[in-house]
Amino acid sequence: MTIKSDEQLNAALSWTKALTKNKDIVLENSNRLIPKGSKVNLKNPPKIKRKLAAWKGRSDRQAFWLKHNNIKKTLLGNAGEVLDELKMARSEILGSKEYDGAKLNIQDFSYDITKNLTEDEIQLPTLINLWFKSLNGFKLEKSQKTLIDQIQNINSSNAKKIAERMISEIKDEESFLKSSLSLLDALKLLDQEKSDGEDNNEKFDEQHEENEESLSNDINEIETDEDPSNEIDLMQSLVDEMPDEKEILQEAEVSIDEELEVNVDFDDNQIGGESSNYSIFTTQYDEIISAGELSNIKEVNRLRIQLDKLIQPHLQTIGKLANRLQRLLLAKQNRSWKFDLDEGVLDTSKLTRVITDSNKPLSFKEEKQSDFKDTIISILIDCSGSMRGRSINLAAVCAEIIGTTLERCSVKTEVLGYTTKHWKGGDSRKSWLQRGGFSYPGRLNDLRHIVFKSAEDSWRKSRKSLGVILKDGLLKENIDGEALQWANERLKKRFEDRKIMIVISDGAPVDDSSLSANNPNYLDNHLRKVIADIYEKNQIELLAIGIGHDVTKYYNHAITISNADSLGETLLDELTELFE
């Protein structure tokens, strides 16, 4: 009987679920060596027996991470990667003490990922992981020992002393993490983390591309062997290593007092869970600023010329669309009147009645206000680093088309933008680090909300300001949930009966500083909650335009624009639908 790869993966998944007592764990095929949230990263298992141990080692270490890594403490840059590998080493050591066979598997895995790497290719975090495990009884190959020798300051008396303390504290996660930070300081990695500059555009691009790559990983088939008995051996070995049912039930029988004690140091928003308590570390450095204040007059004029060049190919289309929409709205205006009023326009149809019956008051009429004119539309644009280039160009052209078209139809519009003042936290993060860098600080960056055009200003007056959206260095990170709250509050203060918000974005909220200090879904969950609240209250209509990305996972009513060719007709269809 031949066991399929899917069955082998499911066996590994079952083992992980049983070990962690987490039924929500899922498998994904990626290159990450550390799980993200509740996702275990495993490729298709090899069919060559000598490679099975390394494959199982990859599975084992991730299961141990999910079981033993409960307090989320993360730094940025190289320091953050080293800290993660120290946390992984701790998880591997603790797990191997519970399951002896896993230790051999992890050793094989570690050798498998390092055996072909040169000194220039291997990363410091991986070396630190190997070094610390070697201090705890893990066997290293000669080539691995040679690579470890290149780590600077690792043989200093201070580093060895800290490592010994970490070994003694390995069962106490909080103490272990504190000592890990001391080790990073001894290795001069914390200084590097604190001194990271704000100009991280290239790193952001690399991170964005890496994320895209991780989402679209190709399944790389490993060498195959025609002997199906090897697959049966794999299944049997996985089953043998699984804890028996009695053991799992015993571990699950935790008293209420013990459970409360365990959860004292944990954040309410566990990885992969719902974000019920969104918090903000500080609003001291946030700002709401008009676009004109971000540039001098000379630069504003230059950027407007740049935007005009982008819009030039669409001028004819814009004119046609504006005319079509204007005719449509005017046709819907069906002039209607309120009659029998004491004042207003004289109703000539009632003159005869007035003459024949003088006791009746003079009749006047008044034209009813057209529905579409009593509307305010707020256009909210994602000004994040991932929007740089073609995406922000499309967003700017979208805003121009929508704004100019609706103004010709006497519909009020405002154009807003949102980003952050700095990369990687700015002053908020500095303040947090000065206060000890405690866990789960909440939102950890300086917001920048931009007013490109207010509802009361005409496009003629505001058109130059919209060009500032193309300013170099403006696009940084995006915290969408708070941006929607800000735009929502602005709309709620308006007197118009109908209020519409159009969000132009390319995807999920991303702020490296906030996500590294909280759980990975922190901003994502908050955005979903804000959107749900807007829909529930039903005071404001919400439409989203995804630039190159489908955003329907967040918004009930959303469209996607991938290129300039589809821009005009798509916007016309949506604007038409809004006023039908």
HUPEPE-V726623 format. One record per pair of residues at least 24 apart in sequence whose C-alpha atoms are under 7 Angstrom apart, sorted by the first residue. I is the first residue (numbers start at 1). GAP is how many residues later the second one is. D is the distance in whole Angstrom. If there is no record, write none. Layout:
BEGIN
<<I | GAP | D> <I | GAP | D>>
END
This chain:
BEGIN
<<2 | 226 | 6> <3 | 228 | 6> <3 | 229 | 6> <5 | 39 | 6> <5 | 40 | 7> <8 | 227 | 6> <11 | 224 | 7> <11 | 227 | 7> <12 | 47 | 7> <12 | 226 | 7> <15 | 227 | 6> <16 | 47 | 5> <20 | 43 | 7> <20 | 46 | 7> <20 | 47 | 5> <29 | 188 | 7> <29 | 190 | 7> <30 | 184 | 6> <30 | 187 | 6> <31 | 183 | 7> <34 | 28 | 6> <35 | 27 | 6> <37 | 234 | 5> <37 | 235 | 5> <37 | 483 | 7> <38 | 234 | 6> <43 | 176 | 7> <44 | 177 | 7> <46 | 176 | 5> <46 | 177 | 7> <46 | 178 | 7> <47 | 176 | 7> <47 | 177 | 5> <47 | 178 | 5> <47 | 183 | 7> <47 | 184 | 6> <48 | 175 | 7> <48 | 176 | 6> <48 | 177 | 6> <49 | 181 | 6> <53 | 52 | 5> <53 | 55 | 6> <54 | 51 | 6> <54 | 52 | 7> <54 | 54 | 5> <54 | 55 | 4> <54 | 58 | 7> <55 | 54 | 7> <56 | 49 | 6> <57 | 45 | 7> <57 | 48 | 4> <57 | 49 | 4> <57 | 51 | 7> <57 | 52 | 5> <58 | 48 | 7> <58 | 51 | 6> <60 | 42 | 6> <61 | 31 | 6> <61 | 45 | 7> <64 | 27 | 5> <64 | 28 | 6> <64 | 31 | 5> <65 | 26 | 5> <71 | 195 | 6> <73 | 366 | 6> <73 | 444 | 6> <74 | 442 | 5> <74 | 443 | 6> <75 | 441 | 6> <76 | 117 | 6> <77 | 116 | 6> <79 | 105 | 7> <79 | 110 | 5> <79 | 111 | 6> <79 | 114 | 6> <81 | 44 | 6> <82 | 43 | 4> <82 | 46 | 7> <83 | 97 | 7> <85 | 40 | 6> <85 | 41 | 7> <85 | 44 | 5> <86 | 43 | 6> <89 | 40 | 6> <89 | 43 | 7> <89 | 44 | 6> <90 | 80 | 7> <107 | 32 | 7> <119 | 28 | 6> <153 | 34 | 6> <159 | 24 | 6> <159 | 27 | 6> <198 | 224 | 6> <198 | 225 | 5> <200 | 223 | 7> <267 | 173 | 7> <269 | 250 | 7> <270 | 249 | 7> <271 | 248 | 5> <271 | 249 | 7> <271 | 250 | 7> <272 | 249 | 6> <274 | 251 | 6> <275 | 247 | 6> <275 | 250 | 5> <275 | 251 | 6> <278 | 164 | 7> <278 | 248 | 7> <279 | 163 | 5> <279 | 164 | 6> <280 | 162 | 5> <280 | 163 | 5> <280 | 164 | 7> <281 | 160 | 5> <281 | 161 | 5> <281 | 162 | 6> <281 | 163 | 6> <282 | 146 | 7> <285 | 142 | 7> <285 | 143 | 7> <285 | 161 | 5> <286 | 160 | 5> <286 | 161 | 5> <286 | 162 | 6> <287 | 160 | 6> <287 | 161 | 5> <287 | 162 | 6> <288 | 160 | 6> <288 | 161 | 5> <288 | 162 | 6> <289 | 160 | 6> <289 | 161 | 5> <289 | 162 | 6> <290 | 160 | 6> <290 | 161 | 5> <290 | 162 | 6> <291 | 159 | 6> <291 | 160 | 6> <291 | 161 | 5> <291 | 174 | 6> <291 | 177 | 6> <292 | 173 | 6> <300 | 164 | 6> <300 | 165 | 7> <300 | 167 | 7> <300 | 168 | 6> <301 | 163 | 7> <303 | 164 | 5> <303 | 165 | 6> <303 | 167 | 7> <303 | 168 | 7> <304 | 160 | 5> <304 | 163 | 4> <307 | 160 | 6> <311 | 86 | 6> <317 | 251 | 7> <318 | 83 | 6> <321 | 251 | 6> <322 | 83 | 5> <325 | 251 | 7> <326 | 83 | 6> <333 | 37 | 6> <335 | 32 | 7> <336 | 31 | 6> <336 | 32 | 6> <337 | 28 | 6> <337 | 29 | 5> <337 | 30 | 4> <337 | 31 | 5> <338 | 27 | 5> <338 | 28 | 5> <338 | 29 | 6> <338 | 30 | 7> <339 | 25 | 6> <339 | 26 | 5> <339 | 27 | 7> <340 | 24 | 6> <340 | 25 | 6> <341 | 24 | 6> <372 | 39 | 7> <372 | 207 | 7> <373 | 37 | 6> <373 | 38 | 5> <374 | 122 | 5> <374 | 123 | 6> <374 | 124 | 6> <375 | 36 | 6> <375 | 37 | 6> <375 | 121 | 6> <375 | 122 | 6> <375 | 123 | 5> <375 | 124 | 6> <376 | 35 | 6> <376 | 36 | 5> <376 | 37 | 6> <376 | 120 | 6> <376 | 122 | 6> <376 | 123 | 5> <376 | 124 | 6> <377 | 35 | 6> <377 | 36 | 5> <377 | 37 | 6> <377 | 122 | 6> <377 | 123 | 5> <377 | 124 | 6> <378 | 35 | 6> <378 | 36 | 5> <378 | 37 | 6> <378 | 122 | 6> <378 | 123 | 5> <378 | 124 | 6> <379 | 35 | 6> <379 | 36 | 5> <379 | 37 | 6> <379 | 122 | 6> <379 | 123 | 5> <379 | 124 | 6> <380 | 35 | 6> <380 | 36 | 5> <380 | 37 | 5> <380 | 122 | 6> <380 | 123 | 5> <380 | 124 | 6> <381 | 35 | 6> <381 | 36 | 5> <381 | 37 | 7> <381 | 122 | 6> <381 | 123 | 5> <381 | 124 | 6> <382 | 35 | 6> <382 | 36 | 6> <382 | 37 | 7> <382 | 96 | 7> <382 | 122 | 6> <382 | 123 | 5> <383 | 34 | 6> <383 | 35 | 6> <383 | 36 | 5> <383 | 92 | 5> <384 | 35 | 6> <384 | 91 | 5> <384 | 92 | 5> <384 | 93 | 5> <384 | 94 | 5> <385 | 90 | 5> <385 | 91 | 5> <385 | 92 | 6> <387 | 119 | 7> <388 | 87 | 7> <391 | 156 | 6> <394 | 170 | 7> <395 | 109 | 7> <404 | 55 | 7> <412 | 43 | 6> <413 | 42 | 5> <414 | 39 | 5> <414 | 40 | 5> <414 | 41 | 4> <415 | 36 | 6> <415 | 37 | 5> <415 | 38 | 5> <415 | 39 | 7> <416 | 34 | 6> <416 | 35 | 5> <416 | 36 | 6> <416 | 37 | 7> <417 | 32 | 6> <417 | 33 | 5> <417 | 34 | 6> <418 | 30 | 6> <418 | 31 | 5> <418 | 32 | 6> <418 | 60 | 7> <418 | 65 | 6> <419 | 28 | 6> <419 | 29 | 5> <419 | 30 | 6> <419 | 56 | 6> <419 | 57 | 6> <419 | 58 | 5> <419 | 59 | 5> <420 | 25 | 7> <420 | 26 | 6> <420 | 27 | 4> <420 | 28 | 5> <420 | 56 | 6> <420 | 57 | 5> <420 | 58 | 6> <421 | 25 | 6> <421 | 26 | 6> <421 | 27 | 5> <422 | 24 | 7> <422 | 54 | 7> <423 | 53 | 6> <423 | 54 | 7> <424 | 88 | 6> <424 | 89 | 5> <425 | 88 | 5> <439 | 78 | 6> <440 | 77 | 6> <440 | 78 | 5> <441 | 76 | 7> <442 | 72 | 7> <442 | 76 | 7> <443 | 71 | 5> <444 | 69 | 6> <444 | 70 | 5> <445 | 68 | 7> <445 | 69 | 7> <477 | 33 | 6> <477 | 34 | 5> <478 | 31 | 5> <478 | 32 | 5> <478 | 33 | 6> <479 | 30 | 5> <479 | 31 | 6> <479 | 32 | 7> <479 | 44 | 7> <480 | 29 | 5> <480 | 47 | 6> <481 | 45 | 6> <481 | 46 | 4> <481 | 49 | 6> <485 | 45 | 7> <499 | 41 | 5> <499 | 42 | 6> <500 | 40 | 6> <500 | 41 | 5> <500 | 42 | 6> <501 | 39 | 7> <501 | 40 | 6> <501 | 41 | 5> <501 | 42 | 6> <502 | 40 | 6> <502 | 41 | 5> <502 | 42 | 5> <503 | 40 | 6> <503 | 41 | 5> <503 | 42 | 6> <504 | 40 | 6> <504 | 41 | 5> <504 | 42 | 6> <504 | 43 | 7> <505 | 40 | 6> <505 | 41 | 5> <505 | 42 | 6> <506 | 40 | 5> <506 | 41 | 5> <506 | 42 | 6> <506 | 43 | 5> <507 | 42 | 6> <507 | 44 | 6> <528 | 26 | 6>>
END
